[in-house]
Amino acid sequence: MKFIILLSILSLTPLLASTQTIADEAIPHAHSHNDYLKKNPLWGALENGCSSIEIDVFAHEESLKVAHVGIALKKRKTIQELYILPLISYLSQNEWVYQNQSLVLMIDFKTSGEKTLPLLLELIKPYQDYFTYAQSDSIVYRPLQLVISGKGFSYEMIKELNKVYVFVDGSIQHCNNNYPNILIERASAKYGSIFSWKGKKEMPESDKEELQRLVAISKTCNTKLRFYAMPENENIWRTFLDAGVYWINVDNSKRFRKFFEKP
């Protein structure tokens, strides 16, 4: 029965992928926060040039279910259905999603790394040629890149692999020495836990100083900063981009695209 369902999905996916619109150019800083909650998951983000997409997953009955909370998981769609198979279908007809730039899939583990990571690595096995990987001290970039975040996982789980297909969302306060530097792709923290500014009037001096300090750490550690639960405010977007924050957490990708494209 599962095999029949999978065949049905595979047969429909090329048709669905071919009807979607993708931006001519990526917006390098746009991260589609909780993308699966959007009206048009995946394709809405790609239409507006988002180069990073956030997907929350739960390990459930040997599948990775996409959901914000662990309720009624049996009814939830899998990451294969919502993201992996549509992207592979598109890439079977196109070399890249965006020209020569990896689309980042940030997978937020809602269940333990011990349960979740093996399922993720197993499901991408047939499609590894499409995924960016690290080998020794170098990175080979491909159309897709996996960045893992959330509940506990450790370098012990992947250190024996010849090619490592998962990169890490690390600490924002200091360099994360638990992983090789090459695997630390970004660093994330909750906006409200650090900053009080809502984007009106001037940014408080204390917030400015903390922002400068964290950007300096990110440069030392060679990580790309992201603050989640950030207000959807253009003053904040501009200030943080100018300061050197790489990823802007976006809930409305169309609005961010219009902001980014302003002269």
Helices and strands as residue ranges (DSSP letters): H 2-18, E 27-32, G 35-37, H 43-47, E 50-60, E 63-66, G 73-75, H 79-79, I 80-84, H 85-91, E 103-109, H 113-124, G 125-130, E 133-135, E 138-140, E 144-150, G 155-157, E 166-170, G 181-183, E 184-190, G 191-193, H 205-221, E 224-228, H 234-243, E 247-250, H 253-260
